[in-house]
Amino acid sequence: MRKPQAALVLALLTIVAIGVSSCGGSGGKEGGTLHGTYASFPELDPTINFTAEGLTAMYNTYLPLYTYAHADGQAGTEVVPALAEDLPKISKDGKTYTLTLRNGLEYSDGTPVKASDFPASIERAFKLNSYGSSFYAAIVGAEKFAETKSGGIPGIEADDKSGEIVIHLTKPRGTFVNELALLYATVLPAGTPAKNLTDNPPPATGPYAITKVERGRAWSYERNPAWEKTNGELMPDLPSGHVDKIEIDVVRNKATSVNEVERGKSDWMQSILPADLYSKVKGKYEGTQFRVEYPLNTYFFWMNVSRPPFDDLKVREAVNYAVDSAALERIYSGALVATHQILPEGMPAYQAFDLYPHDMAKARTVLEEANPSDREVTVWTDNESPNDEAGAYYADALEKLGFDVTLKTINADVYFQTISNPETADLDTGWANWFPDYPHPNAYFQPNFAAENIGYTNLSHIDEPKLDAKIAKLGEEQLGPQQEDEYAEMDREVMEMAPWAPYGTNTVSTFVSSEIDLDKVIFNPTFGQDLTSFQFK
Amino acid sequence: MAGRSPWYLAYRRLRRNRVALGFGVLFALIVAFVLAAPLWANGVADTGPNATHTLERVEVDGESREVVNREGKPVGPLWFGAGGKFFLGADGRLGRDEMVRLMYGGRTSLFVGVVASLITVLLATVLGLLAGYRRGWVDTLISRALDVVWAFPVTLLAIALGLALATGGLQIGPLHLSGDSIWVPILIIGVVYTPYVARPVRGEVLALREREFVEAAVAQGAGSIRVMVRELLPNLASTLIVFFAISVANSMLLESLLSFLGVGVQPPNTSWGTMIAGGFELITSSPQLTVVPGVLLLLTVLAVNVFADGLRDALDPRAKLRLEAHAGAPEPEGHAV
């Protein structure tokens, strides 16, 4: 009798152990409906959307050939294969990319994914004049297609039988794989109408498909049947998600969203917390339901180096010494992380340094050395809080430094068009921020400091041939350790020219209900919260 | 009463109206309060309306306190704990002195209210006189033009104009007003309220032009302009004064609304409307930032309105008599309705 009893006890212990292990540790509930809120309604067409909200909404719905790793922090900046079998083979001259589409993929409507869908999708981006189409203008024939909108793009060869896709570029482009991983390059069925499909989103290839849209108010997702059937198995490195259904409501009042998450009526709010509630929520829920996240961005004051007084390096240095990131951290309610360089932490090639630690006395001394004859400056900022307050702070700091300042606060909807237009009068200096389209240092230097972008994104009007040449050279090379070092060096070189007075990286937050396992929620630095990582406890 | 001028009689009637006088005094006190802004800023608070104090500390009864704490919450009202500095606390994350901004903001609000009302009354007088006296096609043209403006709800029209002009500014011939100019909301408010004054003025001119003194002036060879300026305008004075006073209150309210929505007074200028909007973000943690300018605006508008009512009663007692007669008249009897 003793042996059978011992065996019974052992069996019972094993069952209990299995039960306990399945309830805790890496466990958690599978299934359920995730209720979330957005403060605004994004365009739900991957080719058209250019907002951070839209990226989060479609990260797990529309897959390009490549995507960004479903991971937090710098790990999330890695490009990984999605619909493509592997990373592309790049020719020695850097102008030809060869890759193969995974065999057997399907869209959520059951249509097979074909290699020829890719060129059709890129053509659709050009037909729609998508913001992102410029990333693919280096493809042979793309510029002509952008003008004519007909005749196809000869630089993309696609073989439906083998699944092979060959892309020919007019010149080497070291950022091209990053650009292929953007939502603008989402593969959609050939023949998808070249119009905004937000009201009736195109079929999905990712783990979730958008099944219902009420424009401006709400949308919802369900598991993509094609993912269950084939795609999930074919793309085992991409997560399948835990919840079965996701319902998103647009709640414009952020305080209401906070309240709904606190009461458990909603499981997650996508928008940033209102400044008034930030400290309270952070203090009460940090670590359990709240977490600070670090997307890639830089907030800065630009100085127009093409006109007095900021054509003088000493003046720009003085301004850099005068700007106090600590004050700006408070203006951003503690949500800002101080920095004094171009590249943000988390970006490949980032190496921390600070050439201009805040020192008002030194700022005044340096300015007196420069002794600019023109001290009347116009400071530009937009009217969205706290950017307007950052602009007001900057205007006051320049006043204290010895300038005669006129503050111009203009509508955020037209702010960047206004300050990037060289015809605008009194473009001296002002507030701005930069969110790179993808996690690559070139996505900072090329738009902001290449002379060809004066009148667009080069707000400082910096025109340095040596810097231009270096940006162009590095832009053609694939990012490796040597290139990262060179970009880090460039970061320092640009700050020595001081066209910007950078002051920080703005954080966002993840705030979830007590039912959600916060530890498992992934925040990708490009796409934001990863909806496949949400899991009920 | 022989020898007493109508103005003197109006003054006596107004003096007897204690409620109106009380609110008139309140309005005068508010005006004095905002006019004293530089005195308070330089003599007591030792700061300007746009000076930031984000990282500074303030001594309160021997204790050092941050003007703005690490989470961005501004210091609350210190009354005289810091010698009058930050009397109403700081305005937000920039740490500007709320009291100083309240006083300067009041100057802007009153300035916008008074100047916009002057524009309204000036435009309405010219248009009302021309339409009412000339009649015919001039009347038709002016009246239909006013109808077009009238057709739009005043608030919506002002917001639409504010949105358009706050972005691109306003070009009137060689004169260019940038979008952040204080004159943009002033002009918008002045114009959108014009029909509401011009139409009653026109009606009154239509009645006056049939009176004997006008016929006498015409018989003596007076031209149209002379009749309008020398004969009709003085008789419109009491009406215009009352409309002006009411318009000041309405203009201040509209300015606040436009500024609250971001299409009125633009930074760095401040008004009570912009202060209410600025404080709204911190409504739960620092409600005084919204409540104090809101209460001052309410009191000012109330004071102007009640005083304007009293002024109307004093200047045109027949209007009051007519109202009282109407209110006290017995219901018609014996008529089937």
Boltz contact constraints between the chains, C-beta under 6 A:
constraints:
  - contact:
      token1: [A, 275]
      token2: [B, 281]
      max_distance: 6.0
  - contact:
      token1: [A, 276]
      token2: [B, 281]
      max_distance: 6.0
  - contact:
      token1: [A, 276]
      token2: [B, 282]
      max_distance: 6.0
  - contact:
      token1: [A, 276]
      token2: [B, 284]
      max_distance: 6.0
  - contact:
      token1: [A, 276]
      token2: [B, 285]
      max_distance: 6.0
  - contact:
      token1: [A, 279]
      token2: [B, 71]
      max_distance: 6.0
  - contact:
      token1: [A, 327]
      token2: [B, 54]
      max_distance: 6.0
  - contact:
      token1: [A, 327]
      token2: [B, 55]
      max_distance: 6.0
  - contact:
      token1: [A, 330]
      token2: [B, 54]
      max_distance: 6.0
  - contact:
      token1: [A, 330]
      token2: [B, 68]
      max_distance: 6.0
  - contact:
      token1: [A, 330]
      token2: [B, 72]
      max_distance: 6.0
  - contact:
      token1: [A, 330]
      token2: [B, 93]
      max_distance: 6.0
  - contact:
      token1: [A, 331]
      token2: [B, 93]
      max_distance: 6.0
  - contact:
      token1: [A, 333]
      token2: [B, 71]
      max_distance: 6.0
  - contact:
      token1: [A, 333]
      token2: [B, 72]
      max_distance: 6.0
  - contact:
      token1: [A, 334]
      token2: [B, 70]
      max_distance: 6.0
  - contact:
      token1: [A, 334]
      token2: [B, 71]
      max_distance: 6.0
  - contact:
      token1: [A, 383]
      token2: [B, 262]
      max_distance: 6.0
  - contact:
      token1: [A, 385]
      token2: [B, 281]
      max_distance: 6.0
  - contact:
      token1: [A, 389]
      token2: [B, 93]
      max_distance: 6.0
  - contact:
      token1: [A, 389]
      token2: [B, 94]
      max_distance: 6.0
  - contact:
      token1: [A, 392]
      token2: [B, 94]
      max_distance: 6.0
  - contact:
      token1: [A, 393]
      token2: [B, 52]
      max_distance: 6.0
  - contact:
      token1: [A, 393]
      token2: [B, 94]
      max_distance: 6.0
  - contact:
      token1: [A, 396]
      token2: [B, 52]
      max_distance: 6.0
  - contact:
      token1: [A, 407]
      token2: [B, 268]
      max_distance: 6.0
  - contact:
      token1: [A, 408]
      token2: [B, 180]
      max_distance: 6.0
  - contact:
      token1: [A, 409]
      token2: [B, 266]
      max_distance: 6.0
  - contact:
      token1: [A, 409]
      token2: [B, 267]
      max_distance: 6.0
  - contact:
      token1: [A, 411]
      token2: [B, 167]
      max_distance: 6.0
  - contact:
      token1: [A, 414]
      token2: [B, 167]
      max_distance: 6.0
